[in-house]
Each structure stands twice: as structure tokens, then as C-alpha cells.
Amino acid sequence: MSILQLPGWELVRRGKVREVYASGDRVLLVASDRLSAFDCVLPDPIPGKGEVLTQLSAFWFQRLDFVPNHFVSADFATFPAELQPFAEQLAGRSMLCRKSKPLPVECVVRGYLAGAAWDEYRDRGTVGGHEVPRGLREASKLPAPLFTPTTKATEGHDEPISWEKCRRLLGDELAHAVREASFEVYDYGRIQAERAGVIIADTKFEFGLIDDDLVLIDECLTPDSSRFWPADLWEPGTHPPSFDKQFVRDWLLQSGWNRQPPAPHLPPDIIAQTAEKYREAYERIALARRPA
């Protein structure tokens, strides 16, 4: 997807997956079909991915009445008149939001042992520096969700930080507020997803300030920011199948790629299966469609 020239809107950021445009006190988040893995944008887009990220985020934002967020609308018909000529490029994959000042941390909540948390547990017996019980296996449910913040890198990889460093970066009061909000949103999402037969093993949130008020921003509980597992196939001691980009990560690791740019092209069947996994996550959670 090429960068758009939107009248009255300034391109303020082009990330690995999204373009962000600003106009006055509003921002427009446009989700592309690009896929990032191991901090590298892959050369092959995943069809429909941008729509899934946008529509699933909108689904959650409209239900989070207990945590303020930046969402205004994902209904293109309600967008400003100057954007209407760009329906083909924007409809379905763009979200109108209030402008905020992003905080310099990413808020990761982990409910299960997976990914980097599993690696750390095997090496040191901890998760994000937290002591956890011995004898857990991969994909084990943690006794309680853990808050494991990271830096918010503009380039390269986000790095884990301690709770103490998070408090230094944000200030004590704000750090406690984002941790509490992260737990609240994760707990709400976890319960809703379980009703759809989906486990949210872990997820990442971003927060910002609007007039000094804390708000949830960016995306929310999507296959890009979360690890989704089918509940009926989850079992401790296994590497559960996923409804997210872990499927692509696994293929890349098995391909022998050294995680350095450029990333390899994905086979057509991997692209198609990834697109289907993203769609299934959205359909199960937002549309309450269970597999036949």
C-alpha cells in the first residue's frame, strides 16, 4: 500500500504496519496488509490483514467503557468529507481517533508461558523478572497475569524493562495507572475471548495522554498485538497452534532465516493460511462464529 496524499491531513508516522495521519485534534490510523516479524517487514503482504486489525480493535474499543480510549469511529461513512474520495484505500482498514501524546513504554500482560517469557523461564526461572513457581511447562497458565513492560523503540527491537525502570520513565502514579489499566483490559478481553473459544495468552497495550488524562491508544487485542490460541487445542507442555503471526514466526524459524534483513518471501500457502488465521480470530471473537 503506497503512502496517500490526503488533503488537510499530514503523514506523521509510518510504522512497520500502519500509517498515521493527523489533522487538528484527530488522527487517522491506516492499517496496511504488511506483516512484521522479528522486527523486519516481510516482502509479502497478508490479504485482508489491515481490515482485521482495524475492525477487531474497533470491536474492543467500543466495549471498553471502563478504560478511556482514543477511538472515534471506524465507520468510513462518518469520516470527514475530504477523506471520502479515498474510500477504496481507507474503508475498512482505517480508524479515526483523538490525538494523544504516546507514553514511552509498551505494556505487556502475560497470562501464559509462551514466546520470550518461556525462554526466560527456562533460562532463569523468572518471567519479566518476576519469580514464578517451578515446574511449569511451555504454554502453562501462570498463577496470575504478569505485567512485563518494554521500551517503545522507534527503530529496532523493544527491550524488556523492570517495573522500577517503568516507574522512573513514567513517574510512580502514572506507572501504577497504566499497569492497573493493562490488567483490567486484559482480564476483560480474556473473559470475552474464552466465551468464543479463544485463549489470549499474552498481549501488548499502548497508552497516551489527552489533556493529562490517560487513554488506551493504537490497537487493542488483535492478532498482531496478542497471542491467540484455540482453547480446545491448548495443553500445557505443547506449542499450541495460533490465530496470529506466531504461525509465520514458526515458519521463518524453520526456514533457516537468520533474522537479518532482508526477510525471505513467504510461500503462497503460508500467506493463505496466515490470512485465514487472522480472519478466524476476528470471526470467532467479534462475530461469534465458531468452526463447524
N, C-alpha and C positions, 0 to 999 in steps of 0.2 A: 504494500500500500504506500503510495507516494505521499509526501507532505502536501497538505492542502493550503491554498491561499484563501482564507476565509475573511471576507470584508468585515472590518471592525474588530477582528479577533487576532491577537498576537500569539504566535507559537512561543511558549515559554520553556517548554522542555520536551525533548524526545528521548524516551526511555527505551529499554530493551523491547517492551511490548506496547507501550502507549505513547500517544502524543497528547500534550496538554496545551490548550489554548486559553487565553484569558481576555476578558472584556469587562471593564469595570469591576464589580464585586462578584462576578461569576467566572467559573472556569468550565471548560468543555473537555472531558476525558474521552479520548477516542481509542478504543482497544483494537489493535491490529490482530492479524492471524499469526504473527511472529511467535516463535517459541524459543525461550531461553533455557539453556541447561548448562550447569557448571560455569555460569557467568559468561556464556557465549551464545550469541543469537544464531540459531541454526539456519542453514540456507533455504530450508523448505518450510513454507507456511502450513498451518493446520487448518483446513477449511472449516469455517464456522466458529472458530475458537473465540474470536473477538465478540461475537454475539453472545456466546455462552457466558463469558466473563462479565459482560455488561448486564445481561438480564438476570443472572444469578445474584450479582451484587445488588441490583435494584430490588430484587425479591427480599433480600435480608434487610437492606437499609429501611425499607418501608415497614418492617415489622419491629425494628429496634426502637420502641418508644421509651425505653428506659435509659438509653445512652444517646445523647445528641450526636448527629452526624451531618455531613455536608451535602447530602443528597437533595436535589431539587426535582429532577424528572429524567426518565429515560424514554418518555413518550415523545417521539420526534415531532408529532403534530403540534406539541405545545412549545417547541423551540422557537427562538426569535426569528422574525421574518427573513433576516439576511442569511440565515442558515438553510432555509427551505430549498434553494436551488441545488443543495448538495445532498439531497436525500439518498441518492444511490450510494454515496460514500459514507454517510453518517448514520442513517436509520438503522436501529437495532444494535449498533455497536458503540454508540456514544451516550454519554451521561452528562447532564447539566448539573453543576454543583456550586455551592457557595465557595468563594475563595478563602483559603485559610493559610496560616503560617505553619508549615510542617515541623514537627519535632524531630530532633536529630537521632532518634532511636527507632528501631523496629521491634515490635512487641510480639514475641513468640510464646505461644502457650502449647505445652506438650502434655497430652493425656496418656500416651503410649510410648513404648520404647521402639523407636524407628530412626532410620537415617543417621544423622550426626549424633543424635542422642544415644543410639545403640552403640555406635563406635566409641563414644566417650565412656559409656558404662563398661564396655568390655575392657577398655584400657585402664580406667581409673576407678571404676565403681561409683561414679557420680554422673549426674545429668545437669549440665549447665552450672556445675559447681555445687549442686545440691546433693546431700547424702541421700541415697535411696537404699531400700533393702537389698540384701544379697540374694543370689539365686534366681534372679529374673531372667527371662529369655527374650529373644527378639520378638517384638510385637506384644509383649506383656503390657497389660494395663497398669499404669502407675497408681500407687495408693491414693494420690490426689494430683490434680493438674499442677504443672510447674511453670513458672514464669522465667523464661530464659532470653533476655533481651540481646539485641545485637546492634552494632553500629549501622548507620544508614549511609552506605558508600555511594557516591555519585559515579564512581568507576570501580571496577574490580569487585571483590567479594566482601559481603558484610561479615564482620568479625564478632564472635561472641564477646559479651562484656558481663562483668559481675553486677550484682544488684547494687553494690556500693558505687561502682562507676556510673551506673544508670542514675543514681541519686545525685551524683556530682554533676552530671550533664544537664539534668532537668531541674534540679532542686528537689528537696525532700518531699514537699507537698505535692508537686506535680507528678513525681515518680510514683508515689503511692496511688495517686488518682488514676494514672494510666494502667498500673498493674491491676487495680480493682476492676476497672472498666474492661480490661482484657479478659479477666476471669469471668465476668458477668456475660460478655458476648459469647465467649467460648462455651460456657455452660448452657446458654440458651440455644446456640447453634447445635451443640452436641445432642441435646434432647430432641430438637426438631428433626435432625438428620436420622437419629435412631428410629424414629417413627417411620421413616422412609427406607429403613433397612441399610443405612449408611453410617459407618463409624468415621468421625472426624478425629484422626489420630493426633494431629497437631495442626497448627495454623499460625499465620502471621497477620498482625494488625498494624496499621499506621494511624497516628493521631496528629492533630494540628490544633491551632488556636484561632478562634474567631472572636475578636474583641475580648481577649483574655479568657474566653470560655473554651473548655476542652471539647473537641469533637472528633469523632471517628471519621477518617478520610480514606481516599484511594479506593481499593476494592475490599470486599468482605466475604470471607468464607467461600472462595472459589477454588476450582481445581489447580489454579496457578499458585495460590497462596496457602493451600491446605493439602493435607494428605488424607484422601478419602478411601476407605476400604468397604467392600460389601460385607455386611455384618454376618451373613450366613456362611462366608468363607474365611472368616477370621479365626485364627487359633494361635495361642502363644507358642513360640518356638518355630514359627514359619515366617516366610516373607510374603505377606498377603498380596493378592492382586489389587490394583488400584484404579480409581477413576480420575487420575490426574497425570501429571507429566512424569511421575516416577516410572511409568511404563517406558517412556523414551529414555530416561536416565539408565534404566536397566539395559536397554538395547545398546546404548552408547558404550557402557562399561564392557559389555560382552563383545563389542566390535573391535576392541583393542585401541580405541582412540585415546590419546594421551592427555586429553582435556585442554589442549592448547589450540588456539585458533590457527587455521580455520577448522570449523567443525565439519564432519562428513555429511554427505547427503543422506537423507532417510529413504529407505526402500518404500515403494508405493503402499505396500501392505501395512507397514508400520505407521505411515501417515494416516491411512484409512482407519486403522484400529484406534489410533490416538484420538482422531476426530470423534469416533463413536463413543469412546470412554468419556470425553468431555460432554457430549450430548446426553449420555445416560446419567451422568451426575446431575445435570440440570433437570432432566425429566423426572428423575426419582424424587429430588428434593423439592423443586418448585412446582412441578405439575402432578406430583403424587402418582407417577406411573411406575409400577413395579414390573419386572420382567415376567413374561408369560411362563 
